[in-house]
């Protein structure tokens, strides 16, 4: 079984989908993660403000935080796939391509 660990920057809740102004990208991503889980993938999200121990326990994530701070996590979260590529959070049959 494939496993996907997602390290989110600090957000107010586990998905960032709350409050008076919701970022539609976060809504879409939360939906994509649920879709992956329904397909049998093991996908788990870690939020820096709610799960800081997970960030320290993963050596690569810990090193990125130490060297670049949470800015690196925020930058990777906002990265957009280049034209002609598929999102890593959905398959070719998801209908978004």
C-alpha positions, -999 to 999 in steps of 0.1 A, spaced: 0 0 0 13 35 -8 16 61 19 15 98 16 24 120 45 15 157 41 32 183 62 10 215 62 21 249 75 5 261 107 -32 265 102 -62 271 125 -75 236 120 -64 203 106 -74 211 70 -74 249 69 -110 248 58 -127 269 84 -133 305 94 -150 333 75 -128 332 44 -119 297 31 -92 293 5 -107 273 -23 -73 256 -29 -75 241 6 -111 229 0 -100 212 -31 -69 196 -15 -90 183 15 -114 167 -10 -84 152 -30 -70 137 2 -104 121 11 -106 107 -25 -71 92 -21 -82 76 12 -113 61 -4 -91 46 -31 -72 28 -5 -42 50 -2 -28 58 33 -28 96 34 -22 115 66 -19 153 71 2 169 98 -4 205 107 25 224 122 4 241 148 -15 209 159 11 181 152 45 197 158 60 163 170 54 148 136 76 175 120 104 168 145 101 130 141 107 131 103 144 139 97 139 154 63 111 177 75 130 186 106 160 195 85 139 217 62 124 235 92 158 240 108 175 253 77 146 273 61 119 276 87 82 271 79 86 294 49 97 263 29 65 245 39 43 274 29 61 277 -5 57 241 -13 21 242 -3 15 270 -27 34 254 -56 13 249 -88 19 220 -112 34 230 -145 13 228 -176 9 193 -188 15 176 -154 -10 161 -131 -14 169 -94 1 144 -71 -31 144 -51 -53 130 -78 -53 103 -105 -58 107 -142 -94 95 -138 -104 123 -114 -118 146 -140 -96 176 -133 -73 171 -163 
